Amino acid sequence: MTHAHEEEVRDRIAKGLVYTESEAAFQASRRRAEQIFAYNHTPPGDTDTRRSLLVAIFGSVGERTVLLPPFHAGFGSNVHLGDDFFGNVNLTFVDDVEIRIGDGVMIAPSVTVTTTGHPVHPSRRADFGRFSEPVVIEDKVWIGSNAVVLPGVRIGYGSVIGAGSVVSRSIPAMTVAVGTPCRVVRSITDEDLTTRIAGN
């Protein structure tokens, strides 16, 4: 594949247009499969090795990152994690393009964050035809177990995504959103400061 053709494919990917596995093969060197395997098999007490592997796997990693194995990623190098990130077991990143996660984000078990989908018509899925759009999860977001975050979604500051939700459109800041498809059910207010404390 020529450099000009690679640039044309990159441009199509950036625009969210369909591209194929063969066309995107030049990106294979950005996959971190070996390092992800090593991380998922590193003893819990070997924190230095775990940290060095996270730095090798991800595009960027903040401070005080906790990611419980196993986790999975198509590339790994397209994921950016902020400070004080907590990811529980079986977190999956389908990161054909960038996933950006802010500071103080918590993700519960078995969550999928995907930047990539496939065309509806089967003839357009030949050679694993697909499209990709970046995902942004802003600071202080909490995502419940078994949620799925779909391509192009942005989840705003401080919001909560209920367990089992399918987030197919962007969610504004400081809201609680649940369901399939995920919809905002209410705002987060100062009244929420008094819940789940002694005497209440």
C-alpha positions as a Markdown table, in Angstrom:
| # | Residue | x | y | z |
|---|---|---|---|---|
| 1 | Met | 0.0 | 0.0 | 0.0 |
| 2 | Thr | 1.4 | 3.4 | -1.0 |
| 3 | His | 1.7 | 6.3 | 1.4 |
| 4 | Ala | -0.9 | 8.2 | -0.5 |
| 5 | His | -3.3 | 5.3 | -0.2 |
| 6 | Glu | -2.7 | 5.1 | 3.5 |
| 7 | Glu | -3.5 | 8.8 | 3.9 |
| 8 | Glu | -6.7 | 8.3 | 1.9 |
| 9 | Val | -7.7 | 5.5 | 4.3 |
| 10 | Arg | -6.8 | 7.5 | 7.3 |
| 11 | Asp | -8.9 | 10.4 | 6.0 |
| 12 | Arg | -11.9 | 8.0 | 5.5 |
| 13 | Ile | -11.5 | 6.7 | 9.0 |
| 14 | Ala | -11.3 | 10.2 | 10.4 |
| 15 | Lys | -14.6 | 11.1 | 8.7 |
| 16 | Gly | -16.4 | 8.0 | 10.1 |
| 17 | Leu | -16.7 | 6.4 | 6.6 |
| 18 | Val | -16.5 | 2.7 | 5.9 |
| 19 | Tyr | -13.1 | 1.0 | 5.5 |
| 20 | Thr | -12.0 | -2.6 | 5.5 |
| 21 | Glu | -9.6 | -4.8 | 7.4 |
| 22 | Ser | -7.2 | -5.0 | 4.4 |
| 23 | Glu | -7.2 | -1.3 | 4.0 |
| 24 | Ala | -6.4 | -0.7 | 7.7 |
| 25 | Ala | -3.7 | -3.4 | 7.9 |
| 26 | Phe | -0.9 | -0.8 | 7.9 |
| 27 | Gln | -2.1 | 0.1 | 11.5 |
| 28 | Ala | -1.2 | -3.4 | 12.9 |
| 29 | Ser | 2.0 | -2.2 | 14.5 |
| 30 | Arg | -0.1 | -0.1 | 16.9 |
| 31 | Arg | -1.8 | -3.2 | 18.4 |
| 32 | Arg | -0.5 | -4.1 | 21.9 |
| 33 | Ala | -1.8 | -7.7 | 22.1 |
| 34 | Glu | 1.4 | -9.2 | 23.6 |
| 35 | Gln | 1.5 | -6.5 | 26.4 |
| 36 | Ile | -2.2 | -6.9 | 27.1 |
| 37 | Phe | -1.7 | -10.7 | 27.5 |
| 38 | Ala | 1.3 | -10.0 | 29.8 |
| 39 | Tyr | -0.7 | -7.6 | 31.9 |
| 40 | Asn | -3.6 | -10.0 | 32.3 |
| 41 | His | -1.2 | -12.6 | 33.6 |
| 42 | Thr | 0.9 | -10.5 | 35.9 |
| 43 | Pro | 0.7 | -11.3 | 39.6 |
| 44 | Pro | -1.5 | -8.9 | 41.6 |
| 45 | Gly | 1.4 | -7.9 | 43.9 |
| 46 | Asp | 3.7 | -6.9 | 41.0 |
| 47 | Thr | 2.6 | -3.3 | 40.8 |
| 48 | Asp | 5.7 | -2.0 | 39.1 |
| 49 | Thr | 5.4 | -4.4 | 36.2 |
| 50 | Arg | 1.7 | -3.7 | 35.9 |
| 51 | Arg | 2.4 | 0.0 | 35.8 |
| 52 | Ser | 5.1 | -0.3 | 33.2 |
| 53 | Leu | 2.8 | -2.5 | 31.0 |
| 54 | Leu | 0.0 | 0.0 | 31.3 |
| 55 | Val | 2.3 | 2.8 | 30.1 |
| 56 | Ala | 3.4 | 0.5 | 27.2 |
| 57 | Ile | -0.1 | -0.4 | 26.2 |
| 58 | Phe | -2.1 | 2.8 | 26.3 |
| 59 | Gly | -1.7 | 6.1 | 24.4 |
| 60 | Ser | -1.4 | 7.9 | 27.8 |
| 61 | Val | -2.0 | 6.9 | 31.4 |
| 62 | Gly | -2.6 | 9.2 | 34.3 |
| 63 | Glu | -1.5 | 8.7 | 37.9 |
| 64 | Arg | -3.0 | 6.3 | 40.4 |
| 65 | Thr | -4.6 | 4.1 | 37.7 |
| 66 | Val | -6.3 | 0.9 | 38.8 |
| 67 | Leu | -7.3 | -1.6 | 36.0 |
| 68 | Leu | -8.3 | -5.0 | 37.2 |
| 69 | Pro | -7.5 | -7.9 | 34.9 |
| 70 | Pro | -8.6 | -9.3 | 32.6 |
| 71 | Phe | -9.2 | -6.4 | 30.2 |
| 72 | His | -9.3 | -6.4 | 26.4 |
| 73 | Ala | -8.4 | -3.9 | 23.7 |
| 74 | Gly | -8.3 | -4.1 | 20.0 |
| 75 | Phe | -5.2 | -1.8 | 19.9 |
| 76 | Gly | -4.7 | -0.3 | 23.4 |
| 77 | Ser | -2.6 | 2.5 | 22.0 |
| 78 | Asn | -5.7 | 4.5 | 21.0 |
| 79 | Val | -6.9 | 4.6 | 24.6 |
| 80 | His | -6.1 | 7.6 | 26.9 |
| 81 | Leu | -6.7 | 7.3 | 30.7 |
| 82 | Gly | -6.8 | 10.2 | 33.1 |
| 83 | Asp | -5.7 | 10.4 | 36.7 |
| 84 | Asp | -7.5 | 8.3 | 39.4 |
| 85 | Phe | -9.1 | 5.9 | 36.9 |
| 86 | Phe | -10.7 | 2.7 | 38.1 |
| 87 | Gly | -11.6 | 0.0 | 35.7 |
| 88 | Asn | -13.1 | -3.2 | 37.0 |
| 89 | Val | -12.8 | -6.7 | 35.5 |
| 90 | Asn | -13.7 | -7.6 | 31.9 |
| 91 | Leu | -13.4 | -4.0 | 30.6 |
| 92 | Thr | -13.3 | -4.1 | 26.8 |
| 93 | Phe | -12.0 | -1.3 | 24.6 |
| 94 | Val | -12.7 | -1.5 | 20.8 |
| 95 | Asp | -10.3 | 1.3 | 20.1 |
| 96 | Asp | -9.9 | 1.4 | 16.3 |
| 97 | Val | -9.8 | 5.2 | 16.9 |
| 98 | Glu | -9.3 | 7.2 | 20.1 |
| 99 | Ile | -11.1 | 6.6 | 23.4 |
| 100 | Arg | -10.4 | 9.5 | 25.8 |
| 101 | Ile | -11.3 | 9.0 | 29.5 |
| 102 | Gly | -10.9 | 11.9 | 31.9 |
| 103 | Asp | -9.9 | 12.1 | 35.6 |
| 104 | Gly | -11.7 | 10.3 | 38.4 |
| 105 | Val | -13.7 | 7.9 | 36.1 |
| 106 | Met | -15.0 | 4.7 | 37.5 |
| 107 | Ile | -16.1 | 1.8 | 35.3 |
| 108 | Ala | -17.8 | -1.3 | 36.7 |
| 109 | Pro | -17.4 | -4.9 | 35.6 |
| 110 | Ser | -18.0 | -6.1 | 32.1 |
| 111 | Val | -18.4 | -2.8 | 30.4 |
| 112 | Thr | -17.6 | -2.3 | 26.6 |
| 113 | Val | -16.5 | 1.0 | 25.1 |
| 114 | Thr | -16.5 | 0.7 | 21.3 |
| 115 | Thr | -15.5 | 3.2 | 18.7 |
| 116 | Thr | -16.5 | 0.9 | 15.8 |
| 117 | Gly | -19.6 | -0.5 | 14.2 |
| 118 | His | -20.5 | -2.2 | 10.9 |
| 119 | Pro | -22.7 | -1.3 | 8.0 |
| 120 | Val | -26.2 | -2.8 | 8.0 |
| 121 | His | -26.1 | -4.2 | 4.4 |
| 122 | Pro | -24.1 | -7.4 | 4.4 |
| 123 | Ser | -22.3 | -6.6 | 1.1 |
| 124 | Arg | -20.7 | -3.6 | 2.8 |
| 125 | Arg | -19.3 | -5.9 | 5.6 |
| 126 | Ala | -17.1 | -7.8 | 3.2 |
| 127 | Asp | -13.5 | -7.9 | 4.5 |
| 128 | Phe | -14.8 | -6.8 | 7.9 |
| 129 | Gly | -16.0 | -3.5 | 6.6 |
| 130 | Arg | -16.5 | -1.0 | 9.4 |
| 131 | Phe | -16.7 | 2.6 | 10.5 |
| 132 | Ser | -15.2 | 4.2 | 13.6 |
| 133 | Glu | -15.9 | 7.4 | 15.6 |
| 134 | Pro | -14.0 | 8.5 | 18.8 |
| 135 | Val | -15.5 | 8.2 | 22.2 |
| 136 | Val | -15.0 | 10.7 | 25.1 |
| 137 | Ile | -15.8 | 10.1 | 28.7 |
| 138 | Glu | -15.3 | 13.2 | 30.7 |
| 139 | Asp | -14.1 | 13.6 | 34.3 |
| 140 | Lys | -15.9 | 12.0 | 37.3 |
| 141 | Val | -18.2 | 9.7 | 35.2 |
| 142 | Trp | -19.4 | 6.5 | 36.7 |
| 143 | Ile | -20.5 | 3.7 | 34.3 |
| 144 | Gly | -22.4 | 0.7 | 35.8 |
| 145 | Ser | -21.9 | -3.0 | 35.1 |
| 146 | Asn | -22.6 | -4.4 | 31.6 |
| 147 | Ala | -23.1 | -1.1 | 30.0 |
| 148 | Val | -22.1 | -0.6 | 26.4 |
| 149 | Val | -20.9 | 2.8 | 25.1 |
| 150 | Leu | -21.2 | 3.0 | 21.3 |
| 151 | Pro | -19.2 | 4.9 | 18.6 |
| 152 | Gly | -19.2 | 8.7 | 18.6 |
| 153 | Val | -20.6 | 9.1 | 22.1 |
| 154 | Arg | -19.5 | 11.7 | 24.6 |
| 155 | Ile | -20.5 | 11.3 | 28.3 |
| 156 | Gly | -20.5 | 14.6 | 30.2 |
| 157 | Tyr | -18.8 | 15.5 | 33.4 |
| 158 | Gly | -20.0 | 13.8 | 36.6 |
| 159 | Ser | -22.7 | 11.7 | 34.9 |
| 160 | Val | -23.8 | 8.2 | 35.9 |
| 161 | Ile | -24.7 | 5.5 | 33.4 |
| 162 | Gly | -26.9 | 2.8 | 34.8 |
| 163 | Ala | -26.0 | -0.8 | 34.7 |
| 164 | Gly | -27.0 | -2.6 | 31.5 |
| 165 | Ser | -27.4 | 0.6 | 29.5 |
| 166 | Val | -26.7 | 0.9 | 25.8 |
| 167 | Val | -25.3 | 4.4 | 25.3 |
| 168 | Ser | -26.0 | 5.2 | 21.6 |
| 169 | Arg | -26.1 | 9.0 | 21.9 |
| 170 | Ser | -24.2 | 11.6 | 23.9 |
| 171 | Ile | -25.2 | 12.2 | 27.6 |
| 172 | Pro | -25.0 | 15.7 | 29.1 |
| 173 | Ala | -23.0 | 16.6 | 32.3 |
| 174 | Met | -24.3 | 15.9 | 35.8 |
| 175 | Thr | -27.2 | 13.6 | 34.8 |
| 176 | Val | -28.3 | 10.0 | 35.6 |
| 177 | Ala | -29.0 | 8.1 | 32.4 |
| 178 | Val | -30.2 | 4.5 | 32.1 |
| 179 | Gly | -31.8 | 2.1 | 29.7 |
| 180 | Thr | -31.7 | 0.6 | 26.2 |
| 181 | Pro | -31.3 | 3.0 | 24.5 |
| 182 | Cys | -29.8 | 5.0 | 27.3 |
| 183 | Arg | -31.8 | 8.1 | 28.2 |
| 184 | Val | -31.4 | 10.9 | 30.8 |
| 185 | Val | -33.8 | 10.3 | 33.7 |
| 186 | Arg | -32.8 | 13.1 | 36.0 |
| 187 | Ser | -30.2 | 15.7 | 36.9 |
| 188 | Ile | -27.6 | 15.2 | 39.7 |
| 189 | Thr | -28.3 | 17.8 | 42.4 |
| 190 | Asp | -27.0 | 18.8 | 45.8 |
| 191 | Glu | -29.8 | 16.6 | 47.3 |
| 192 | Asp | -27.6 | 13.6 | 46.1 |
| 193 | Leu | -25.0 | 14.7 | 48.7 |
| 194 | Thr | -27.3 | 13.4 | 51.4 |
| 195 | Thr | -28.0 | 9.9 | 50.1 |
| 196 | Arg | -26.4 | 6.8 | 51.5 |
| 197 | Ile | -25.0 | 8.4 | 54.6 |
| 198 | Ala | -25.5 | 7.5 | 58.3 |
| 199 | Gly | -29.0 | 8.3 | 59.5 |
| 200 | Asn | -30.6 | 8.6 | 56.1 |
